[in-house]
Amino acid sequence: MSVHFPHGPTVPAIGIGTWFVGDEASRRDDEIAAIRAGLDAGLTVIDTAEMYGDGRAEDLVGEAIRGRRDEVFLVSKVLPHNASAAGVRRAVQGSLRRLGTDRLDLYLLHWRGSVPLDETVAAFERLESDGDIAAWGVSNLDPDDMAELPSGCATDQVLYNPVRRGPELDLLPLLRSLGMPMMAYSPLEQSRLLDRPDLTHLAAELGLSPAQLVLAWVIREGDVLAIPKAGSVTHAQENAAVLDLALPADALAEIDRLLPAPRHPVPLEML
């Protein structure tokens, strides 16, 4: 399964997240191996941010993709306090240096801060013109925030999984109307969903791991890009197998029964 961005690229519906990657030196080799295994298996989207480990995640990603940059759809994010006209320029230069590349495929505002959105967007557009980034987007913006953006936004990356279904009521329909995919961070709720007996039982009935069940649910409509972290080669390979998986209608109905969407819009949640 794949998703299509409004500026042109089509990418696999599951990528590789890097929140908390690079934080433990003892795990560095395993984390690099997992990213490379994900690339080998077709997970070409890698999502990172200057915030993650104060740049350590970007540094690790840079090492993992060395010699393979052209295989990767590379995403990073700028912190709100760096989202001014001058701050964006400095921030992207730092990210590019740590990642060992001359360009990002997508650059996101990590969340909204005190800098006016129009100033940040203007800075993003200058980066596009200069070739530092191919496209820009946002993260953790609700529908009211999205309404303030001009055309050109490629995505909104938000918290979305079976226990965080609020975006289904307002944000996701808005993005669909704009032809814009949603990116789902923490699709496994930082692995907490993997220990739920009801989901574990349903996954076993389908011959899946709990992670595969949840990821298949998150990307089920074809316009959500999930970015789970893969902590091992095995996890990366299991995640990639979901790209060829469609859950049966009765499994989708059971998840709706177990974890129904809210009946009324709720504030956008963050972790």
C-alpha positions in Angstrom: 0.0 0.0 0.0 1.2 3.5 -0.8 0.2 7.1 -0.2 0.5 10.1 -2.6 1.6 13.6 -1.6 0.0 16.5 -3.4 3.4 17.7 -4.7 3.9 14.5 -6.6 5.8 11.7 -4.7 4.2 8.4 -4.0 5.7 6.5 -1.0 5.0 3.3 1.0 2.3 3.7 3.6 4.7 2.6 6.3 8.0 4.3 7.1 10.5 4.4 9.8 10.2 6.6 12.9 13.2 7.7 14.9 11.9 9.2 18.1 14.2 8.0 21.0 16.6 6.5 18.4 20.2 7.4 19.1 19.7 7.9 22.8 21.6 4.8 24.0 25.1 4.3 22.6 24.9 0.6 23.4 22.0 0.3 20.9 23.5 2.3 18.1 24.6 -0.6 15.9 21.2 -2.4 16.3 19.3 0.8 15.5 21.4 1.4 12.4 20.9 -2.2 11.3 17.1 -1.9 11.8 17.0 1.2 9.6 19.0 -0.4 6.9 16.9 -3.6 7.1 13.8 -1.4 6.8 15.2 0.2 3.6 16.1 -3.3 2.2 12.4 -4.3 2.8 11.0 -1.3 1.1 10.4 1.2 4.0 11.8 4.1 2.2 10.3 7.0 4.3 12.5 7.9 7.3 11.1 10.5 9.7 13.3 12.3 12.2 13.6 15.7 13.9 16.2 18.1 15.3 14.5 17.7 18.7 15.1 13.9 18.8 18.0 13.5 21.2 19.2 17.1 20.4 20.2 15.9 17.0 21.5 12.5 17.9 18.7 10.8 15.9 19.5 12.8 12.8 23.2 11.9 13.2 22.4 8.2 13.5 20.0 8.3 10.5 22.8 10.0 8.5 25.1 7.1 9.2 22.5 4.5 8.4 21.7 6.0 5.0 25.2 6.8 4.0 25.6 5.7 0.4 21.9 5.1 0.1 20.5 8.6 0.2 18.7 8.4 -3.2 16.7 5.4 -1.9 15.2 7.5 0.9 12.3 9.9 1.3 13.8 11.9 4.1 11.7 13.9 6.6 12.8 16.1 9.4 11.2 18.8 11.6 12.1 22.2 13.0 11.3 23.2 16.6 8.8 26.0 17.1 11.4 28.3 18.7 13.6 27.9 15.6 10.7 28.6 13.2 11.4 32.2 12.5 12.8 33.4 9.1 16.4 33.3 10.2 15.9 30.4 12.6 14.5 28.0 9.9 17.6 28.6 7.8 19.9 27.8 10.7 17.9 24.8 11.7 17.7 23.2 8.3 21.5 23.7 7.8 22.1 21.9 11.1 19.8 19.0 10.1 21.3 18.7 6.7 24.8 18.6 8.2 23.9 15.9 10.8 22.1 13.8 8.1 24.9 14.1 5.7 22.8 15.3 2.8 22.2 18.4 0.7 18.4 18.2 0.8 15.3 17.0 2.6 12.3 15.5 0.8 9.9 17.0 3.4 10.4 19.5 6.2 7.8 20.0 9.0 7.0 22.5 11.7 7.1 20.2 14.7 4.3 22.1 16.5 2.9 25.6 16.6 4.7 28.1 18.8 4.9 31.8 19.1 6.3 32.5 15.6 3.5 33.4 13.1 2.6 30.6 10.7 3.0 32.9 7.7 6.6 33.7 8.7 7.4 30.0 9.0 5.7 29.2 5.7 7.6 32.0 3.9 10.9 30.6 5.3 9.9 27.1 4.1 9.1 28.4 0.6 12.5 30.1 0.4 14.1 26.7 1.3 12.1 25.1 -1.5 13.3 27.8 -4.0 16.9 27.2 -2.9 16.7 23.4 -3.2 17.2 22.7 0.5 13.8 21.0 0.8 11.5 19.5 -1.8 8.3 20.2 0.2 7.1 21.5 3.6 4.4 20.5 6.0 3.3 20.7 9.6 2.9 18.5 12.7 0.4 18.6 15.6 -1.8 21.2 14.0 -5.5 20.9 14.4 -8.2 21.8 11.8 -8.4 25.5 12.9 -4.6 25.8 12.5 -4.7 24.1 9.1 -7.2 26.7 7.9 -4.6 29.4 8.4 -2.1 27.8 6.0 -1.8 28.7 2.4 -1.7 26.1 -0.4 1.5 24.2 -0.6 1.3 22.2 2.6 2.1 18.5 2.0 1.0 16.8 5.2 0.0 17.1 8.9 1.8 14.6 11.1 -0.3 13.8 14.2 -0.8 11.2 16.9 -3.1 8.5 15.5 -3.8 4.9 16.4 -6.8 2.8 17.5 -6.9 4.5 20.9 -6.3 8.0 19.5 -9.0 8.2 16.9 -10.0 11.9 17.3 -8.5 12.9 13.9 -11.1 10.7 12.2 -13.9 13.2 13.1 -12.4 16.5 11.7 -8.8 16.6 10.8 -8.6 13.5 8.5 -11.7 14.5 6.5 -10.2 18.0 6.0 -6.9 16.6 4.8 -8.8 14.3 2.4 -10.6 17.2 1.0 -7.3 18.9 0.3 -5.8 15.8 -1.2 -3.2 15.6 1.5 -2.1 12.5 3.4 -1.9 12.4 7.1 1.3 11.1 8.8 0.7 9.0 12.0 3.3 9.1 14.7 3.3 6.7 17.6 0.9 4.3 15.6 1.6 1.6 18.2 1.2 4.1 21.2 4.8 3.6 22.0 4.3 -0.2 22.1 1.5 0.0 24.7 -1.0 -1.3 22.3 1.0 -4.5 21.8 0.1 -5.7 25.4 -3.6 -5.4 25.1 -5.1 -8.9 25.4 -8.0 -8.1 23.1 -5.8 -7.0 20.3 -3.3 -9.7 20.9 -6.1 -12.3 20.7 -7.4 -10.8 17.4 -4.0 -10.7 15.9 -3.4 -14.3 16.7 -6.6 -15.3 15.1 -5.4 -13.6 11.9 -1.9 -15.0 12.1 -0.4 -11.6 12.7 1.7 -10.0 15.4 -0.1 -7.3 17.4 2.1 -4.7 15.7 1.1 -5.9 12.3 -2.6 -5.8 13.2 -2.4 -2.2 14.5 -0.3 -0.9 11.6 -2.6 -2.5 9.0 -5.5 -0.8 10.7 -3.8 2.6 10.7 -3.0 2.5 7.0 -6.3 0.8 6.0 -7.7 3.7 4.0 -4.7 4.4 1.8 -4.2 8.0 2.9 -2.3 7.6 6.2 1.4 7.1 6.4 2.4 5.4 9.6 5.9 5.9 11.0 6.6 3.3 13.7 10.0 2.9 15.2 11.7 -0.4 14.4 14.0 -1.3 17.2 15.4 -4.4 15.5 15.9 -6.0 12.1 13.0 -8.4 12.8 10.6 -5.6 13.7 11.5 -3.7 10.5 10.9 -6.7 8.4 7.6 -7.4 10.2 6.5 -3.8 9.6 7.3 -4.0 5.9 5.2 -7.1 5.5 2.1 -5.1 6.4 2.4 -3.1 3.1 0.9 -6.2 1.3 -1.7 -6.8 4.0 -5.4 -5.9 4.0 -7.5 -6.6 7.1 -10.8 -8.4 6.5 -14.0 -6.5 7.1 -14.8 -8.6 10.2 -11.5 -7.7 11.8 -12.0 -4.0 11.1 -15.5 -4.2 12.6 -14.1 -5.9 15.7 -11.6 -3.2 16.3 -14.4 -0.6 15.9 -16.3 -2.6 18.6 -13.3 -2.8 20.9 -12.0 0.7 20.4 -14.7 2.9 18.9 -14.0 6.4 17.6 -15.3 9.2 19.7 -18.7 10.5 18.9 -17.8 14.2 19.1 -14.6 16.0 18.1 -11.9 16.1 20.7 -8.8 18.3 21.0 -5.9 17.1 19.1 -3.8 14.9 21.3 0.0 14.9 21.6 2.6 12.7 23.3 
